[in-house]
Amino acid sequence: MVLEEKVLETLRTAKERVEYILEHYPETRNNDLYLWIIYVRLFCPELSQYIKFIPFDVFKKAPSYETIVRVRRRLQEEGRFLPTDPKVAKRRRKLADVYRKVIHEV
């Protein structure tokens, strides 16, 4: 077993794991999706087989994860392409209500 594998086994919490990744893979500090991909590759061996290596230089050319999520959010705010899972829709409605309440109070 290589040293990195032994170190990875000692990291138990998501916080410890993310700190490790951010320290050892600096390019993940700039992109949450890339951070997630590295996390899955290192800590979810049952899923990592489905995520192939993408060099960061190539990855940087893709639109940002945040942009894609923002566009999806706008479309759904217009009532288009709503989630098919009722649990997701319910959770998002609750979050929207909380945000409206907090913003109203500010």
ROSERO-357628 format. One line per 3 residues: number of its first residue (from 1); their letters; for each residue x, y, z of N, C-alpha, C, O. Coordinates in Angstrom, 1 decimal. Layout:
<sites>
NUM) A) X,Y,Z,X,Y,Z,X,Y,Z,X,Y,Z; ...
</sites>
This chain:
<sites>
1) MVL) 0.8,-1.2,0.0,0.0,0.0,0.0,0.9,1.2,0.0,1.8,1.3,0.8; 0.6,2.2,-0.9,1.5,3.4,-0.9,1.1,4.3,0.2,0.1,4.2,0.8; 2.0,5.3,0.4,1.9,6.2,1.6,0.5,7.0,1.5,-0.2,7.1,2.5
4) EEK) 0.2,7.5,0.3,-1.0,8.3,0.1,-2.2,7.4,0.5,-3.1,8.0,1.2; -2.3,6.2,0.2,-3.4,5.3,0.5,-3.6,5.2,2.1,-4.7,5.3,2.6; -2.4,5.1,2.8,-2.5,5.0,4.2,-3.0,6.3,4.8,-3.7,6.3,5.8
7) VLE) -2.5,7.4,4.3,-3.0,8.8,4.8,-4.5,8.9,4.5,-5.2,9.4,5.4; -4.9,8.5,3.3,-6.3,8.7,3.0,-7.2,7.9,3.9,-8.3,8.3,4.2; -6.7,6.7,4.4,-7.5,5.9,5.3,-7.7,6.6,6.6,-8.7,6.3,7.3
10) TLR) -6.8,7.5,7.0,-7.0,8.1,8.3,-7.9,9.3,8.3,-8.3,9.8,9.4; -8.3,9.8,7.1,-9.2,10.9,7.0,-10.6,10.4,7.1,-11.1,9.7,6.2; -11.3,10.8,8.1,-12.7,10.2,8.4,-13.8,11.2,8.0,-14.8,10.7,7.4
13) TAK) -13.7,12.4,8.3,-14.8,13.4,8.1,-14.6,14.0,6.7,-13.5,14.1,6.1; -15.7,14.5,6.2,-15.7,15.3,4.9,-14.8,16.5,5.0,-14.1,16.8,4.1; -14.8,17.1,6.2,-13.9,18.3,6.4,-12.5,17.9,6.3,-11.7,18.6,5.5
16) ERV) -12.1,16.9,6.9,-10.7,16.4,6.9,-10.3,16.1,5.4,-9.2,16.4,5.0; -11.2,15.4,4.7,-10.9,15.0,3.4,-10.8,16.2,2.4,-9.9,16.2,1.6; -11.7,17.1,2.6,-11.7,18.3,1.7,-10.4,19.1,2.0,-9.8,19.6,1.1
19) EYI) -10.0,19.2,3.3,-8.8,20.0,3.6,-7.6,19.3,2.9,-6.7,20.0,2.4; -7.6,18.0,3.0,-6.5,17.2,2.4,-6.4,17.5,0.9,-5.3,17.8,0.3; -7.5,17.4,0.2,-7.6,17.7,-1.2,-7.2,19.1,-1.6,-6.4,19.3,-2.5
22) LEH) -7.7,20.1,-0.8,-7.3,21.5,-1.1,-5.9,21.7,-0.9,-5.3,22.5,-1.6; -5.3,21.0,0.1,-3.8,21.2,0.3,-3.0,20.5,-0.8,-2.0,21.1,-1.2; -3.4,19.3,-1.2,-2.5,18.5,-2.1,-2.9,18.7,-3.6,-2.1,18.3,-4.4
25) YPE) -4.0,19.2,-3.9,-4.5,19.4,-5.2,-4.9,20.9,-5.4,-6.1,21.2,-5.4; -4.0,21.8,-5.5,-4.3,23.3,-5.4,-5.3,23.7,-6.5,-6.1,24.7,-6.3; -5.3,23.1,-7.6,-6.3,23.5,-8.7,-7.7,23.3,-8.2,-8.6,23.9,-8.8
28) TRN) -8.0,22.4,-7.2,-9.3,22.2,-6.8,-9.9,23.4,-6.0,-11.1,23.6,-5.7; -9.0,24.3,-5.6,-9.4,25.5,-4.9,-10.2,26.5,-5.8,-10.9,27.4,-5.3; -10.1,26.3,-7.1,-10.7,27.2,-8.0,-12.0,26.7,-8.6,-12.7,27.5,-9.3
31) NDL) -12.3,25.5,-8.4,-13.5,24.9,-9.0,-14.1,23.8,-8.2,-13.5,22.8,-7.9; -15.3,24.1,-7.7,-16.0,23.1,-6.9,-16.3,21.8,-7.5,-16.2,20.7,-6.9; -16.6,21.8,-8.8,-16.9,20.5,-9.5,-15.6,19.7,-9.6,-15.7,18.5,-9.4
34) YLW) -14.5,20.3,-9.8,-13.2,19.6,-9.9,-12.9,19.0,-8.5,-12.4,17.9,-8.4; -13.2,19.8,-7.5,-13.0,19.4,-6.1,-13.8,18.1,-5.8,-13.4,17.1,-5.2; -15.1,18.1,-6.3,-16.0,17.0,-6.1,-15.4,15.8,-6.8,-15.5,14.7,-6.3
37) IIY) -15.0,16.0,-8.0,-14.5,14.8,-8.8,-13.3,14.2,-8.1,-13.2,13.0,-8.0; -12.3,15.0,-7.6,-11.2,14.5,-6.9,-11.6,13.8,-5.6,-11.1,12.7,-5.3; -12.6,14.3,-4.9,-13.1,13.7,-3.7,-13.7,12.3,-4.0,-13.3,11.4,-3.3
40) VRL) -14.5,12.2,-5.0,-15.1,10.9,-5.4,-14.0,10.0,-5.8,-14.0,8.8,-5.4; -13.0,10.4,-6.6,-12.0,9.5,-7.0,-11.1,9.0,-5.9,-10.7,7.8,-5.9; -10.9,9.8,-4.8,-10.1,9.4,-3.7,-10.8,8.6,-2.7,-10.3,7.7,-2.1
43) FCP) -12.1,9.0,-2.4,-12.8,8.5,-1.2,-14.0,7.6,-1.5,-14.6,7.1,-0.6; -14.4,7.5,-2.7,-15.5,6.7,-3.1,-15.1,5.7,-4.2,-15.5,5.8,-5.3; -14.3,4.6,-3.8,-13.8,3.7,-4.7,-14.9,3.0,-5.6,-14.6,2.7,-6.7
46) ELS) -16.0,2.8,-5.0,-17.1,2.1,-5.8,-17.6,3.0,-6.9,-18.2,2.5,-7.8; -17.4,4.3,-6.8,-17.9,5.3,-7.8,-16.7,5.7,-8.7,-17.0,6.1,-9.9; -15.5,5.7,-8.2,-14.4,6.3,-8.9,-14.1,5.6,-10.3,-13.6,6.2,-11.2
49) QYI) -14.6,4.4,-10.4,-14.4,3.7,-11.7,-15.1,4.4,-12.8,-14.8,4.2,-14.0; -16.2,5.1,-12.5,-17.0,5.8,-13.5,-16.5,7.2,-13.8,-17.0,7.8,-14.8; -15.6,7.7,-13.0,-15.0,9.0,-13.3,-13.6,8.9,-13.8,-12.7,8.6,-13.0
52) KFI) -13.4,9.2,-15.0,-12.1,9.1,-15.6,-11.3,10.3,-15.3,-11.9,11.4,-15.0; -10.0,10.2,-15.4,-9.1,11.4,-15.1,-9.3,12.4,-16.2,-9.3,12.2,-17.4; -9.5,13.7,-15.8,-9.6,14.8,-16.7,-8.5,15.8,-16.3,-8.5,16.3,-15.2
55) PFD) -7.5,16.0,-17.1,-6.5,17.0,-16.8,-7.1,18.4,-16.5,-8.0,18.8,-17.2; -6.6,19.0,-15.5,-7.2,20.3,-15.2,-7.1,21.3,-16.3,-8.1,22.1,-16.4; -6.1,21.3,-17.1,-6.0,22.2,-18.3,-7.2,22.0,-19.2,-7.7,23.0,-19.7
58) VFK) -7.6,20.8,-19.4,-8.8,20.5,-20.3,-10.0,20.9,-19.5,-11.0,21.5,-20.1; -10.1,20.6,-18.3,-11.3,20.9,-17.4,-11.6,22.4,-17.4,-12.8,22.7,-17.4; -10.6,23.2,-17.4,-10.8,24.7,-17.3,-11.5,25.2,-18.5,-12.1,26.3,-18.4
61) KAP) -11.5,24.5,-19.6,-12.2,25.0,-20.8,-13.7,24.8,-20.8,-14.4,25.5,-21.5; -14.2,24.0,-19.9,-15.6,23.7,-19.8,-16.3,24.9,-19.0,-15.6,25.6,-18.2; -17.6,25.1,-19.2,-18.3,26.1,-18.5,-18.2,25.8,-17.0,-18.2,24.6,-16.6
64) SYE) -18.3,26.8,-16.1,-18.2,26.5,-14.7,-19.4,25.8,-14.2,-20.5,25.9,-14.7; -19.3,25.0,-13.2,-20.4,24.3,-12.5,-21.4,25.3,-12.1,-22.6,25.0,-12.2; -20.9,26.3,-11.5,-21.9,27.4,-11.0,-22.7,28.0,-12.1,-23.9,28.2,-11.9
67) TIV) -22.1,28.2,-13.2,-22.9,28.7,-14.4,-24.0,27.8,-14.8,-25.1,28.2,-15.0; -23.7,26.5,-14.9,-24.7,25.5,-15.3,-25.8,25.5,-14.3,-27.0,25.4,-14.6; -25.5,25.4,-13.0,-26.5,25.4,-11.9,-27.3,26.6,-11.9,-28.5,26.6,-11.7
70) RVR) -26.7,27.8,-12.1,-27.4,29.1,-12.2,-28.5,29.1,-13.3,-29.6,29.5,-13.1; -28.1,28.6,-14.5,-29.0,28.5,-15.6,-30.1,27.6,-15.3,-31.3,27.9,-15.6; -29.8,26.4,-14.8,-30.9,25.5,-14.4,-31.9,26.1,-13.4,-33.1,26.0,-13.6
73) RRL) -31.3,26.8,-12.4,-32.2,27.5,-11.4,-33.1,28.5,-12.1,-34.3,28.6,-11.8; -32.6,29.3,-13.0,-33.4,30.3,-13.7,-34.5,29.7,-14.5,-35.6,30.2,-14.4; -34.2,28.6,-15.2,-35.2,27.9,-16.0,-36.3,27.4,-15.1,-37.5,27.5,-15.4
76) QEE) -35.9,26.8,-14.0,-36.9,26.3,-13.1,-37.7,27.4,-12.4,-38.9,27.2,-12.0; -37.1,28.5,-12.1,-37.9,29.6,-11.6,-38.9,30.1,-12.5,-40.0,30.6,-12.1; -38.7,29.9,-13.8,-39.7,30.3,-14.8,-40.8,29.2,-15.0,-41.7,29.3,-15.8
79) GRF) -40.6,28.1,-14.2,-41.6,27.0,-14.3,-41.3,26.0,-15.3,-42.1,25.1,-15.6; -40.1,26.0,-15.9,-39.7,25.1,-17.0,-38.8,24.0,-16.4,-38.0,24.3,-15.6; -38.9,22.8,-17.0,-38.0,21.7,-16.6,-37.9,21.5,-15.1,-36.8,21.5,-14.6
82) LPT) -39.0,21.4,-14.5,-39.0,21.3,-13.0,-38.5,19.9,-12.6,-38.5,19.0,-13.4; -38.0,19.7,-11.4,-37.5,18.5,-11.0,-38.5,17.4,-11.0,-39.7,17.6,-10.8; -38.1,16.2,-11.4,-39.0,15.1,-11.5,-39.2,14.3,-10.2,-40.1,13.6,-10.0
85) DPK) -38.3,14.6,-9.3,-38.3,13.9,-7.9,-39.1,14.9,-7.0,-38.6,16.0,-6.7; -40.2,14.5,-6.4,-41.0,15.4,-5.6,-40.2,15.8,-4.3,-40.4,16.9,-3.8; -39.3,15.0,-3.8,-38.5,15.3,-2.7,-37.6,16.5,-3.0,-37.4,17.4,-2.1
88) VAK) -37.0,16.5,-4.1,-36.1,17.6,-4.5,-36.9,18.9,-4.6,-36.5,19.9,-4.1; -38.1,18.8,-5.3,-38.9,20.0,-5.4,-39.3,20.6,-4.1,-39.3,21.8,-3.8; -39.7,19.7,-3.2,-40.1,20.1,-1.8,-39.0,20.8,-1.1,-39.1,21.8,-0.4
91) RRR) -37.8,20.2,-1.1,-36.6,20.7,-0.4,-36.3,22.1,-1.0,-35.9,23.0,-0.2; -36.3,22.2,-2.3,-36.0,23.5,-2.9,-37.0,24.6,-2.5,-36.7,25.7,-2.3; -38.3,24.2,-2.5,-39.4,25.2,-2.0,-39.1,25.6,-0.6,-39.2,26.8,-0.3
94) KLA) -38.8,24.7,0.3,-38.5,25.0,1.7,-37.3,26.0,1.7,-37.4,27.0,2.5; -36.3,25.7,1.0,-35.1,26.6,1.0,-35.5,28.0,0.5,-35.0,29.0,1.0; -36.3,28.0,-0.6,-36.7,29.3,-1.1,-37.5,30.1,-0.1,-37.3,31.3,0.0
97) DVY) -38.4,29.4,0.6,-39.2,30.1,1.6,-38.3,30.7,2.7,-38.5,31.8,3.2; -37.3,29.9,3.2,-36.4,30.4,4.2,-35.6,31.6,3.7,-35.5,32.6,4.4; -35.1,31.5,2.5,-34.4,32.7,1.9,-35.2,33.9,1.9,-34.8,35.0,2.2
100) RKV) -36.5,33.8,1.4,-37.4,34.9,1.3,-37.6,35.5,2.7,-37.7,36.7,2.9; -37.8,34.7,3.7,-38.0,35.1,5.1,-36.8,35.9,5.6,-37.0,37.0,6.2; -35.7,35.3,5.4,-34.4,35.9,5.9,-34.2,37.3,5.2,-33.9,38.3,5.8
103) IHE) -34.3,37.3,3.9,-34.1,38.5,3.1,-35.1,39.6,3.5,-34.8,40.8,3.6; -36.4,39.2,3.7,-37.4,40.1,4.1,-37.1,40.8,5.5,-37.4,41.9,5.7; -36.5,40.0,6.4,-36.1,40.5,7.7,-34.9,41.4,7.7,-34.8,42.2,8.6
106) V) -34.1,41.3,6.7,-32.9,42.1,6.6,-33.2,43.4,6.1,-32.4,44.3,5.9
</sites>
